[in-house]
C-alpha cells in the first residue's frame, strides 16, 4: 500500500508556479517542461474527444479553423493565461535551457488554441506587459 497520490493538472500547475520562482535554474526549467507536458496532455485529450490527430497542420487559418468550434470555458482560459504568463516570464531567464523550455511551452499553447493565444501575445508585444491572475509584469526586450 505504497500508493502515491496522482497529482491533478491543477496541482501540477501550482507546483510549476512555485518551481518557476526557484533560485535554481534546473528547477525553473522543470517548471517549463511540466507546463509544456500539461498542455500537450490537454491537446491529446482534445484529440481523443474530437477524433482529431494530436498534431494538426503546421499552418492553421485561425479565422476558419475547425478548432475555433471548440468552446473555451472561463476555467480553461484562466489555465491557459496562467501558463502563458509563466512561460513569458521565463523568456527573460539568463539560462538558455530555461528560456528555450519556455519557448517550447508557448509553442504548445499556440498549437492547442491559436485563436486564444495569438491575439493575447500580439497585445502583450504591443503593450510591453502581460497580466493574469498570477500577477502583472512589464516585459523586457528579450521577452518581446
Secondary structure as a PSIPRED ss2 file (coil, helix, strand):
# PSIPRED VFORMAT (PSIPRED V4.0)

   1 X C   1.000  0.000  0.000
   2 X C   1.000  0.000  0.000
   3 X C   1.000  0.000  0.000
   4 X C   1.000  0.000  0.000
   5 X C   1.000  0.000  0.000
   6 X C   1.000  0.000  0.000
   7 X C   1.000  0.000  0.000
   8 X C   1.000  0.000  0.000
   9 X H   0.000  1.000  0.000
  10 X H   0.000  1.000  0.000
  11 X H   0.000  1.000  0.000
  12 X H   0.000  1.000  0.000
  13 X H   0.000  1.000  0.000
  14 X H   0.000  1.000  0.000
  15 X H   0.000  1.000  0.000
  16 X H   0.000  1.000  0.000
  17 X H   0.000  1.000  0.000
  18 X H   0.000  1.000  0.000
  19 X H   0.000  1.000  0.000
  20 X H   0.000  1.000  0.000
  21 X C   1.000  0.000  0.000
  22 X C   1.000  0.000  0.000
  23 X C   1.000  0.000  0.000
  24 X C   1.000  0.000  0.000
  25 X H   0.000  1.000  0.000
  26 X H   0.000  1.000  0.000
  27 X H   0.000  1.000  0.000
  28 X H   0.000  1.000  0.000
  29 X H   0.000  1.000  0.000
  30 X H   0.000  1.000  0.000
  31 X H   0.000  1.000  0.000
  32 X H   0.000  1.000  0.000
  33 X H   0.000  1.000  0.000
  34 X H   0.000  1.000  0.000
  35 X H   0.000  1.000  0.000
  36 X H   0.000  1.000  0.000
  37 X H   0.000  1.000  0.000
  38 X H   0.000  1.000  0.000
  39 X H   0.000  1.000  0.000
  40 X H   0.000  1.000  0.000
  41 X H   0.000  1.000  0.000
  42 X H   0.000  1.000  0.000
  43 X H   0.000  1.000  0.000
  44 X H   0.000  1.000  0.000
  45 X H   0.000  1.000  0.000
  46 X H   0.000  1.000  0.000
  47 X H   0.000  1.000  0.000
  48 X H   0.000  1.000  0.000
  49 X H   0.000  1.000  0.000
  50 X H   0.000  1.000  0.000
  51 X C   1.000  0.000  0.000
  52 X C   1.000  0.000  0.000
  53 X C   1.000  0.000  0.000
  54 X C   1.000  0.000  0.000
  55 X C   1.000  0.000  0.000
  56 X C   1.000  0.000  0.000
  57 X C   1.000  0.000  0.000
  58 X C   1.000  0.000  0.000
  59 X C   1.000  0.000  0.000
  60 X C   1.000  0.000  0.000
  61 X C   1.000  0.000  0.000
  62 X C   1.000  0.000  0.000
  63 X C   1.000  0.000  0.000
  64 X C   1.000  0.000  0.000
  65 X C   1.000  0.000  0.000
  66 X H   0.000  1.000  0.000
  67 X H   0.000  1.000  0.000
  68 X H   0.000  1.000  0.000
  69 X H   0.000  1.000  0.000
  70 X C   1.000  0.000  0.000
  71 X C   1.000  0.000  0.000
  72 X C   1.000  0.000  0.000
  73 X C   1.000  0.000  0.000
  74 X H   0.000  1.000  0.000
  75 X H   0.000  1.000  0.000
  76 X H   0.000  1.000  0.000
  77 X H   0.000  1.000  0.000
  78 X H   0.000  1.000  0.000
  79 X H   0.000  1.000  0.000
  80 X H   0.000  1.000  0.000
  81 X H   0.000  1.000  0.000
  82 X H   0.000  1.000  0.000
  83 X H   0.000  1.000  0.000
  84 X H   0.000  1.000  0.000
  85 X H   0.000  1.000  0.000
  86 X H   0.000  1.000  0.000
  87 X H   0.000  1.000  0.000
  88 X H   0.000  1.000  0.000
  89 X H   0.000  1.000  0.000
  90 X H   0.000  1.000  0.000
  91 X C   1.000  0.000  0.000
  92 X C   1.000  0.000  0.000
  93 X C   1.000  0.000  0.000
  94 X C   1.000  0.000  0.000
  95 X C   1.000  0.000  0.000
  96 X H   0.000  1.000  0.000
  97 X H   0.000  1.000  0.000
  98 X H   0.000  1.000  0.000
  99 X H   0.000  1.000  0.000
 100 X H   0.000  1.000  0.000
 101 X H   0.000  1.000  0.000
 102 X H   0.000  1.000  0.000
 103 X H   0.000  1.000  0.000
 104 X H   0.000  1.000  0.000
 105 X H   0.000  1.000  0.000
 106 X H   0.000  1.000  0.000
 107 X H   0.000  1.000  0.000
 108 X H   0.000  1.000  0.000
 109 X H   0.000  1.000  0.000
 110 X H   0.000  1.000  0.000
 111 X H   0.000  1.000  0.000
 112 X H   0.000  1.000  0.000
 113 X C   1.000  0.000  0.000
 114 X H   0.000  1.000  0.000
 115 X H   0.000  1.000  0.000
 116 X H   0.000  1.000  0.000
 117 X H   0.000  1.000  0.000
 118 X H   0.000  1.000  0.000
 119 X H   0.000  1.000  0.000
 120 X H   0.000  1.000  0.000
 121 X H   0.000  1.000  0.000
 122 X H   0.000  1.000  0.000
 123 X H   0.000  1.000  0.000
 124 X H   0.000  1.000  0.000
 125 X H   0.000  1.000  0.000
 126 X H   0.000  1.000  0.000
 127 X H   0.000  1.000  0.000
 128 X C   1.000  0.000  0.000
 129 X E   0.000  0.000  1.000
 130 X E   0.000  0.000  1.000
 131 X E   0.000  0.000  1.000
 132 X E   0.000  0.000  1.000
 133 X C   1.000  0.000  0.000
 134 X C   1.000  0.000  0.000
 135 X E   0.000  0.000  1.000
 136 X E   0.000  0.000  1.000
 137 X E   0.000  0.000  1.000
 138 X E   0.000  0.000  1.000
 139 X C   1.000  0.000  0.000
 140 X C   1.000  0.000  0.000
 141 X H   0.000  1.000  0.000
 142 X H   0.000  1.000  0.000
 143 X H   0.000  1.000  0.000
 144 X C   1.000  0.000  0.000
